[in-house]
Amino acid sequence: MEALPETLLVLTNCPDEETANAIALAVVEAGLAACVNILPRVQSIYRWQGKVESATEIPLLIKSTAALYPALQAAIAQRHPYDVPEIIALPITRGLPAYLNWVAAETLQS
């Protein structure tokens, strides 16, 4: 049985569609992600600098590999307008092998 690539689901939230589209396009074009889903606006409530805040944001679901995570994180952070953007990675422990192999094949490293 062939070992599947270590695949990640990376999440970030953007303040607007322009930022979301720019980040999604940049990371896919650079080969840092195989696919980015841009979700509809969500309402976020969070604590920032001691105050409870509320904002509408655009979530991104980014599929990549663990090997590319450092470069992907840097690319998101470079283009993100927040002082401290949410950039979190969740391991994909199960999935359709053909899809996970596609993610690896469509990124620069696997």
N, CA, C and O atoms as a GROMACS GRO file, in nm:
protein
  440
    1MET      N    1   0.084  -0.119   0.000
    1MET     CA    2   0.000   0.000   0.000
    1MET      C    3   0.088   0.125   0.000
    1MET      O    4   0.177   0.139   0.084
    2GLU      N    5   0.063   0.212  -0.093
    2GLU     CA    6   0.142   0.334  -0.110
    2GLU      C    7   0.108   0.436   0.000
    2GLU      O    8  -0.008   0.457   0.033
    3ALA      N    9   0.212   0.498   0.055
    3ALA     CA   10   0.190   0.601   0.158
    3ALA      C   11   0.131   0.726   0.094
    3ALA      O   12   0.177   0.772  -0.011
    4LEU      N   13   0.030   0.778   0.158
    4LEU     CA   14  -0.033   0.901   0.108
    4LEU      C   15   0.046   1.021   0.157
    4LEU      O   16   0.108   1.015   0.263
    5PRO      N   17   0.044   1.130   0.082
    5PRO     CA   18   0.115   1.251   0.125
    5PRO      C   19   0.052   1.309   0.252
    5PRO      O   20  -0.067   1.291   0.277
    6GLU      N   21   0.134   1.377   0.331
    6GLU     CA   22   0.082   1.444   0.450
    6GLU      C   23   0.012   1.572   0.404
    6GLU      O   24   0.076   1.670   0.367
    7THR      N   25  -0.120   1.569   0.407
    7THR     CA   26  -0.202   1.676   0.353
    7THR      C   27  -0.259   1.759   0.466
    7THR      O   28  -0.292   1.707   0.573
    8LEU      N   29  -0.272   1.890   0.442
    8LEU     CA   30  -0.325   1.982   0.542
    8LEU      C   31  -0.444   2.059   0.487
    8LEU      O   32  -0.454   2.084   0.367
    9LEU      N   33  -0.534   2.095   0.577
    9LEU     CA   34  -0.639   2.193   0.550
    9LEU      C   35  -0.599   2.317   0.629
    9LEU      O   36  -0.597   2.315   0.752
   10VAL      N   37  -0.568   2.424   0.558
   10VAL     CA   38  -0.524   2.548   0.621
   10VAL      C   39  -0.640   2.647   0.615
   10VAL      O   40  -0.702   2.666   0.511
   11LEU      N   41  -0.669   2.709   0.729
   11LEU     CA   42  -0.780   2.802   0.740
   11LEU      C   43  -0.730   2.943   0.767
   11LEU      O   44  -0.637   2.963   0.845
   12THR      N   45  -0.792   3.038   0.701
   12THR     CA   46  -0.770   3.179   0.733
   12THR      C   47  -0.898   3.254   0.703
   12THR      O   48  -0.981   3.208   0.624
   13ASN      N   49  -0.915   3.369   0.765
   13ASN     CA   50  -1.030   3.456   0.739
   13ASN      C   51  -0.979   3.589   0.688
   13ASN      O   52  -0.881   3.644   0.739
   14CYS      N   53  -1.047   3.642   0.586
   14CYS     CA   54  -1.007   3.767   0.523
   14CYS      C   55  -1.114   3.873   0.546
   14CYS      O   56  -1.231   3.840   0.562
   15PRO      N   57  -1.074   4.001   0.547
   15PRO     CA   58  -1.172   4.106   0.575
   15PRO      C   59  -1.266   4.136   0.458
   15PRO      O   60  -1.373   4.195   0.478
   16ASP      N   61  -1.229   4.095   0.336
   16ASP     CA   62  -1.311   4.128   0.219
   16ASP      C   63  -1.280   4.033   0.104
   16ASP      O   64  -1.183   3.957   0.108
   17GLU      N   65  -1.365   4.039   0.001
   17GLU     CA   66  -1.350   3.951  -0.115
   17GLU      C   67  -1.221   3.978  -0.191
   17GLU      O   68  -1.158   3.884  -0.240
   18GLU      N   69  -1.180   4.101  -0.200
   18GLU     CA   70  -1.058   4.135  -0.274
   18GLU      C   71  -0.936   4.066  -0.211
   18GLU      O   72  -0.854   4.008  -0.281
   19THR      N   73  -0.925   4.075  -0.080
   19THR     CA   74  -0.814   4.009  -0.010
   19THR      C   75  -0.823   3.858  -0.025
   19THR      O   76  -0.723   3.792  -0.052
   20ALA      N   77  -0.943   3.802  -0.008
   20ALA     CA   78  -0.962   3.657  -0.020
   20ALA      C   79  -0.921   3.609  -0.158
   20ALA      O   80  -0.849   3.510  -0.170
   21ASN      N   81  -0.966   3.677  -0.262
   21ASN     CA   82  -0.932   3.638  -0.398
   21ASN      C   83  -0.783   3.651  -0.425
   21ASN      O   84  -0.724   3.565  -0.491
   22ALA      N   85  -0.722   3.757  -0.374
   22ALA     CA   86  -0.579   3.780  -0.397
   22ALA      C   87  -0.495   3.670  -0.331
   22ALA      O   88  -0.402   3.618  -0.392
   23ILE      N   89  -0.529   3.634  -0.208
   23ILE     CA   90  -0.455   3.528  -0.139
   23ILE      C   91  -0.477   3.394  -0.209
   23ILE      O   92  -0.381   3.321  -0.233
   24ALA      N   93  -0.601   3.363  -0.241
   24ALA     CA   94  -0.631   3.235  -0.306
   24ALA      C   95  -0.556   3.220  -0.438
   24ALA      O   96  -0.493   3.118  -0.463
   25LEU      N   97  -0.563   3.322  -0.520
   25LEU     CA   98  -0.496   3.317  -0.649
   25LEU      C   99  -0.345   3.307  -0.633
   25LEU      O  100  -0.280   3.229  -0.704
   26ALA      N  101  -0.289   3.383  -0.543
   26ALA     CA  102  -0.143   3.384  -0.524
   26ALA      C  103  -0.091   3.248  -0.479
   26ALA      O  104   0.010   3.201  -0.531
   27VAL      N  105  -0.158   3.184  -0.384
   27VAL     CA  106  -0.104   3.057  -0.332
   27VAL      C  107  -0.123   2.942  -0.431
   27VAL      O  108  -0.041   2.851  -0.436
   28VAL      N  109  -0.231   2.946  -0.509
   28VAL     CA  110  -0.250   2.842  -0.611
   28VAL      C  111  -0.151   2.863  -0.726
   28VAL      O  112  -0.087   2.768  -0.771
   29GLU      N  113  -0.138   2.987  -0.773
   29GLU     CA  114  -0.044   3.015  -0.882
   29GLU      C  115   0.100   2.982  -0.843
   29GLU      O  116   0.178   2.938  -0.927
   30ALA      N  117   0.136   3.002  -0.716
   30ALA     CA  118   0.271   2.974  -0.669
   30ALA      C  119   0.295   2.825  -0.644
   30ALA      O  120   0.407   2.785  -0.613
   31GLY      N  121   0.192   2.744  -0.656
   31GLY     CA  122   0.206   2.601  -0.630
   31GLY      C  123   0.211   2.565  -0.484
   31GLY      O  124   0.251   2.454  -0.448
   32LEU      N  125   0.168   2.659  -0.399
   32LEU     CA  126   0.168   2.634  -0.254
   32LEU      C  127   0.039   2.567  -0.208
   32LEU      O  128   0.033   2.514  -0.097
   33ALA      N  129  -0.062   2.568  -0.292
   33ALA     CA  130  -0.191   2.505  -0.262
   33ALA      C  131  -0.247   2.447  -0.391
   33ALA      O  132  -0.228   2.503  -0.499
   34ALA      N  133  -0.315   2.335  -0.378
   34ALA     CA  134  -0.380   2.274  -0.493
   34ALA      C  135  -0.516   2.338  -0.519
   34ALA      O  136  -0.562   2.346  -0.633
   35CYS      N  137  -0.580   2.383  -0.411
   35CYS     CA  138  -0.717   2.433  -0.420
   35CYS      C  139  -0.746   2.524  -0.302
   35CYS      O  140  -0.699   2.500  -0.191
   36VAL      N  141  -0.822   2.629  -0.328
   36VAL     CA  142  -0.870   2.716  -0.220
   36VAL      C  143  -1.019   2.736  -0.240
   36VAL      O  144  -1.063   2.779  -0.347
   37ASN      N  145  -1.097   2.705  -0.138
   37ASN     CA  146  -1.240   2.735  -0.139
   37ASN      C  147  -1.260   2.868  -0.069
   37ASN      O  148  -1.212   2.889   0.043
   38ILE      N  149  -1.330   2.959  -0.136
   38ILE     CA  150  -1.365   3.088  -0.078
   38ILE      C  151  -1.512   3.078  -0.037
   38ILE      O  152  -1.601   3.067  -0.121
   39LEU      N  153  -1.534   3.082   0.093
   39LEU     CA  154  -1.669   3.064   0.146
   39LEU      C  155  -1.743   3.197   0.156
   39LEU      O  156  -1.681   3.303   0.149
   40PRO      N  157  -1.874   3.191   0.172
   40PRO     CA  158  -1.951   3.316   0.191
   40PRO      C  159  -1.913   3.383   0.322
   40PRO      O  160  -1.853   3.322   0.411
   41ARG      N  161  -1.949   3.508   0.331
   41ARG     CA  162  -1.921   3.587   0.452
   41ARG      C  163  -1.975   3.517   0.576
   41ARG      O  164  -2.081   3.455   0.574
   42VAL      N  165  -1.898   3.530   0.685
   42VAL     CA  166  -1.941   3.483   0.816
   42VAL      C  167  -1.925   3.597   0.915
   42VAL      O  168  -1.848   3.691   0.892
   43GLN      N  169  -1.997   3.589   1.023
   43GLN     CA  170  -1.984   3.686   1.131
   43GLN      C  171  -1.889   3.629   1.234
   43GLN      O  172  -1.912   3.519   1.284
   44SER      N  173  -1.784   3.701   1.267
   44SER     CA  174  -1.688   3.657   1.367
   44SER      C  175  -1.698   3.747   1.490
   44SER      O  176  -1.703   3.869   1.479
   45ILE      N  177  -1.700   3.684   1.605
   45ILE     CA  178  -1.697   3.757   1.732
   45ILE      C  179  -1.574   3.708   1.805
   45ILE      O  180  -1.554   3.588   1.823
   46TYR      N  181  -1.491   3.801   1.848
   46TYR     CA  182  -1.361   3.765   1.906
   46TYR      C  183  -1.315   3.872   2.003
   46TYR      O  184  -1.364   3.985   2.003
   47ARG      N  185  -1.218   3.835   2.085
   47ARG     CA  186  -1.158   3.930   2.177
   47ARG      C  187  -1.028   3.979   2.114
   47ARG      O  188  -0.945   3.898   2.072
   48TRP      N  189  -1.010   4.111   2.106
   48TRP     CA  190  -0.889   4.170   2.050
   48TRP      C  191  -0.850   4.290   2.135
   48TRP      O  192  -0.928   4.384   2.151
   49GLN      N  193  -0.730   4.286   2.187
   49GLN     CA  194  -0.675   4.394   2.268
   49GLN      C  195  -0.769   4.432   2.383
   49GLN      O  196  -0.791   4.550   2.411
   50GLY      N  197  -0.823   4.328   2.449
   50GLY     CA  198  -0.903   4.348   2.568
   50GLY      C  199  -1.049   4.382   2.545
   50GLY      O  200  -1.125   4.399   2.640
   51LYS      N  201  -1.090   4.392   2.417
   51LYS     CA  202  -1.230   4.424   2.388
   51LYS      C  203  -1.294   4.315   2.303
   51LYS      O  204  -1.226   4.250   2.223
   52VAL      N  205  -1.423   4.296   2.320
   52VAL     CA  206  -1.496   4.204   2.235
   52VAL      C  207  -1.532   4.278   2.106
   52VAL      O  208  -1.592   4.385   2.109
   53GLU      N  209  -1.494   4.220   1.994
   53GLU     CA  210  -1.515   4.279   1.863
   53GLU      C  211  -1.606   4.190   1.779
   53GLU      O  212  -1.626   4.072   1.810
   54SER      N  213  -1.659   4.247   1.673
   54SER     CA  214  -1.741   4.173   1.578
   54SER      C  215  -1.706   4.222   1.437
   54SER      O  216  -1.691   4.342   1.414
   55ALA      N  217  -1.693   4.128   1.344
   55ALA     CA  218  -1.661   4.165   1.206
   55ALA      C  219  -1.714   4.059   1.111
   55ALA      O  220  -1.730   3.943   1.148
   56THR      N  221  -1.743   4.101   0.988
   56THR     CA  222  -1.774   4.003   0.884
   56THR      C  223  -1.643   3.969   0.815
   56THR      O  224  -1.560   4.056   0.789
   57GLU      N  225  -1.626   3.840   0.785
   57GLU     CA  226  -1.503   3.792   0.724
   57GLU      C  227  -1.534   3.689   0.617
   57GLU      O  228  -1.643   3.630   0.614
   58ILE      N  229  -1.438   3.667   0.530
   58ILE     CA  230  -1.447   3.567   0.424
   58ILE      C  231  -1.352   3.453   0.459
   58ILE      O  232  -1.230   3.473   0.458
   59PRO      N  233  -1.403   3.333   0.490
   59PRO     CA  234  -1.316   3.220   0.522
   59PRO      C  235  -1.255   3.158   0.396
   59PRO      O  236  -1.320   3.150   0.291
   60LEU      N  237  -1.131   3.115   0.407
   60LEU     CA  238  -1.064   3.039   0.302
   60LEU      C  239  -1.031   2.901   0.356
   60LEU      O  240  -0.982   2.887   0.468
   61LEU      N  241  -1.058   2.798   0.276
   61LEU     CA  242  -1.018   2.661   0.304
   61LEU      C  243  -0.912   2.625   0.201
   61LEU      O  244  -0.941   2.613   0.082
   62ILE      N  245  -0.789   2.609   0.247
   62ILE     CA  246  -0.674   2.591   0.159
   62ILE      C  247  -0.621   2.449   0.174
   62ILE      O  248  -0.591   2.406   0.285
   63LYS      N  249  -0.610   2.376   0.062
   63LYS     CA  250  -0.557   2.239   0.066
   63LYS      C  251  -0.413   2.241   0.016
   63LYS      O  252  -0.384   2.288  -0.093
   64SER      N  253  -0.324   2.188   0.100
   64SER     CA  254  -0.182   2.189   0.069
   64SER      C  255  -0.115   2.068   0.135
   64SER      O  256  -0.183   1.977   0.183
   65THR      N  257   0.018   2.069   0.135
   65THR     CA  258   0.092   1.961   0.200
   65THR      C  259   0.168   2.017   0.320
   65THR      O  260   0.196   2.136   0.327
   66ALA      N  261   0.201   1.928   0.412
   66ALA     CA  262   0.276   1.969   0.530
   66ALA      C  263   0.413   2.024   0.492
   66ALA      O  264   0.462   2.117   0.556
   67ALA      N  265   0.474   1.969   0.388
   67ALA     CA  266   0.606   2.015   0.346
   67ALA      C  267   0.604   2.162   0.302
   67ALA      O  268   0.703   2.233   0.316
   68LEU      N  269   0.491   2.206   0.248
   68LEU     CA  270   0.481   2.344   0.198
   68LEU      C  271   0.425   2.442   0.300
   68LEU      O  272   0.418   2.562   0.273
   69TYR      N  273   0.386   2.392   0.418
   69TYR     CA  274   0.321   2.482   0.514
   69TYR      C  275   0.403   2.606   0.548
   69TYR      O  276   0.345   2.715   0.548
   70PRO      N  277   0.532   2.598   0.577
   70PRO     CA  278   0.605   2.722   0.611
   70PRO      C  279   0.597   2.828   0.501
   70PRO      O  280   0.577   2.946   0.530
   71ALA      N  281   0.613   2.788   0.376
   71ALA     CA  282   0.605   2.884   0.265
   71ALA      C  283   0.463   2.935   0.245
   71ALA      O  284   0.442   3.052   0.214
   72LEU      N  285   0.366   2.847   0.263
   72LEU     CA  286   0.225   2.887   0.251
   72LEU      C  287   0.190   2.987   0.359
   72LEU      O  288   0.128   3.090   0.330
   73GLN      N  289   0.228   2.960   0.482
   73GLN     CA  290   0.201   3.053   0.592
   73GLN      C  291   0.263   3.189   0.563
   73GLN      O  292   0.199   3.292   0.584
   74ALA      N  293   0.387   3.190   0.516
   74ALA     CA  294   0.454   3.316   0.486
   74ALA      C  295   0.382   3.392   0.374
   74ALA      O  296   0.369   3.514   0.381
   75ALA      N  297   0.336   3.321   0.271
   75ALA     CA  298   0.266   3.386   0.160
   75ALA      C  299   0.133   3.446   0.205
   75ALA      O  300   0.097   3.556   0.161
   76ILE      N  301   0.062   3.376   0.291
   76ILE     CA  302  -0.065   3.430   0.344
   76ILE      C  303  -0.037   3.553   0.429
   76ILE      O  304  -0.098   3.658   0.410
   77ALA      N  305   0.056   3.540   0.523
   77ALA     CA  306   0.087   3.650   0.614
   77ALA      C  307   0.133   3.774   0.539
   77ALA      O  308   0.100   3.887   0.576
   78GLN      N  309   0.210   3.754   0.432
   78GLN     CA  310   0.262   3.868   0.353
   78GLN      C  311   0.148   3.947   0.288
   78GLN      O  312   0.158   4.069   0.274
   79ARG      N  313   0.042   3.879   0.247
   79ARG     CA  314  -0.068   3.943   0.174
   79ARG      C  315  -0.186   3.981   0.263
   79ARG      O  316  -0.280   4.045   0.218
   80HIS      N  317  -0.180   3.942   0.389
   80HIS     CA  318  -0.294   3.960   0.479
   80HIS      C  319  -0.284   4.095   0.550
   80HIS      O  320  -0.177   4.130   0.599
   81PRO      N  321  -0.393   4.172   0.556
   81PRO     CA  322  -0.387   4.304   0.617
   81PRO      C  323  -0.395   4.304   0.771
   81PRO      O  324  -0.364   4.405   0.833
   82TYR      N  325  -0.435   4.192   0.832
   82TYR     CA  326  -0.446   4.191   0.978
   82TYR      C  327  -0.309   4.189   1.043
   82TYR      O  328  -0.214   4.133   0.988
   83ASP      N  329  -0.298   4.251   1.161
   83ASP     CA  330  -0.174   4.245   1.239
   83ASP      C  331  -0.141   4.101   1.277
   83ASP      O  332  -0.025   4.058   1.269
   84VAL      N  333  -0.243   4.026   1.319
   84VAL     CA  334  -0.227   3.887   1.359
   84VAL      C  335  -0.336   3.805   1.288
   84VAL      O  336  -0.442   3.779   1.347
   85PRO      N  337  -0.311   3.765   1.163
   85PRO     CA  338  -0.415   3.689   1.093
   85PRO      C  339  -0.429   3.548   1.149
   85PRO      O  340  -0.331   3.488   1.194
   86GLU      N  341  -0.550   3.498   1.146
   86GLU     CA  342  -0.572   3.358   1.181
   86GLU      C  343  -0.517   3.274   1.066
   86GLU      O  344  -0.567   3.281   0.954
   87ILE      N  345  -0.416   3.196   1.093
   87ILE     CA  346  -0.363   3.099   0.997
   87ILE      C  347  -0.342   2.972   1.078
   87ILE      O  348  -0.248   2.962   1.156
   88ILE      N  349  -0.429   2.874   1.057
   88ILE     CA  350  -0.417   2.749   1.130
   88ILE      C  351  -0.422   2.633   1.031
   88ILE      O  352  -0.488   2.640   0.928
   89ALA      N  353  -0.350   2.527   1.066
   89ALA     CA  354  -0.344   2.410   0.979
   89ALA      C  355  -0.395   2.288   1.055
   89ALA      O  356  -0.356   2.262   1.168
   90LEU      N  357  -0.483   2.215   0.989
   90LEU     CA  358  -0.537   2.091   1.046
   90LEU      C  359  -0.490   1.975   0.959
   90LEU      O  360  -0.501   1.980   0.837
   91PRO      N  361  -0.439   1.870   1.021
   91PRO     CA  362  -0.398   1.755   0.941
   91PRO      C  363  -0.520   1.683   0.885
   91PRO      O  364  -0.621   1.666   0.954
   92ILE      N  365  -0.510   1.641   0.762
   92ILE     CA  366  -0.614   1.557   0.702
   92ILE      C  367  -0.568   1.414   0.724
   92ILE      O  368  -0.475   1.367   0.659
   93THR      N  369  -0.635   1.345   0.814
   93THR     CA  370  -0.592   1.210   0.850
   93THR      C  371  -0.657   1.102   0.764
   93THR      O  372  -0.607   0.989   0.759
   94ARG      N  373  -0.764   1.135   0.699
   94ARG     CA  374  -0.832   1.041   0.610
   94ARG      C  375  -0.884   1.120   0.490
   94ARG      O  376  -0.912   1.239   0.499
   95GLY      N  377  -0.895   1.051   0.378
   95GLY     CA  378  -0.950   1.113   0.259
   95GLY      C  379  -0.938   1.019   0.141
   95GLY      O  380  -0.868   0.918   0.147
   96LEU      N  381  -1.007   1.052   0.035
   96LEU     CA  382  -0.999   0.973  -0.087
   96LEU      C  383  -0.855   0.975  -0.137
   96LEU      O  384  -0.802   1.082  -0.167
   97PRO      N  385  -0.790   0.860  -0.146
   97PRO     CA  386  -0.650   0.858  -0.186
   97PRO      C  387  -0.623   0.934  -0.317
   97PRO      O  388  -0.522   1.003  -0.328
   98ALA      N  389  -0.710   0.921  -0.414
   98ALA     CA  390  -0.690   0.991  -0.541
   98ALA      C  391  -0.689   1.143  -0.520
   98ALA      O  392  -0.613   1.214  -0.585
   99TYR      N  393  -0.774   1.192  -0.431
   99TYR     CA  394  -0.777   1.336  -0.404
   99TYR      C  395  -0.651   1.381  -0.332
   99TYR      O  396  -0.591   1.482  -0.368
  100LEU      N  397  -0.609   1.308  -0.231
  100LEU     CA  398  -0.489   1.345  -0.157
  100LEU      C  399  -0.365   1.340  -0.247
  100LEU      O  400  -0.277   1.425  -0.234
  101ASN      N  401  -0.359   1.244  -0.336
  101ASN     CA  402  -0.249   1.238  -0.432
  101ASN      C  403  -0.256   1.356  -0.529
  101ASN      O  404  -0.152   1.409  -0.569
  102TRP      N  405  -0.377   1.397  -0.567
  102TRP     CA  406  -0.392   1.513  -0.654
  102TRP      C  407  -0.341   1.639  -0.586
  102TRP      O  408  -0.272   1.720  -0.649
  103VAL      N  409  -0.372   1.657  -0.457
  103VAL     CA  410  -0.322   1.773  -0.384
  103VAL      C  411  -0.169   1.775  -0.390
  103VAL      O  412  -0.110   1.879  -0.416
  104ALA      N  413  -0.107   1.662  -0.365
  104ALA     CA  414   0.040   1.655  -0.368
  104ALA      C  415   0.092   1.683  -0.508
  104ALA      O  416   0.192   1.754  -0.523
  105ALA      N  417   0.028   1.630  -0.610
  105ALA     CA  418   0.074   1.648  -0.747
  105ALA      C  419   0.062   1.793  -0.794
  105ALA      O  420   0.141   1.839  -0.877
  106GLU      N  421  -0.038   1.865  -0.742
  106GLU     CA  422  -0.062   2.002  -0.786
  106GLU      C  423   0.014   2.106  -0.707
  106GLU      O  424   0.001   2.226  -0.734
  107THR      N  425   0.093   2.064  -0.610
  107THR     CA  426   0.176   2.156  -0.535
  107THR      C  427   0.322   2.132  -0.574
  107THR      O  428   0.354   2.030  -0.634
  108LEU      N  429   0.407   2.225  -0.541
  108LEU     CA  430   0.546   2.217  -0.585
  108LEU      C  431   0.623   2.102  -0.522
  108LEU      O  432   0.708   2.041  -0.587
  109GLN      N  433   0.594   2.072  -0.395
  109GLN     CA  434   0.661   1.964  -0.324
  109GLN      C  435   0.556   1.870  -0.270
  109GLN      O  436   0.443   1.911  -0.243
  110SER      N  437   0.592   1.746  -0.254
  110SER     CA  438   0.500   1.653  -0.188
  110SER      C  439   0.577   1.569  -0.091
  110SER      O  440   0.519   1.483  -0.024
   0.00000   0.00000   0.00000
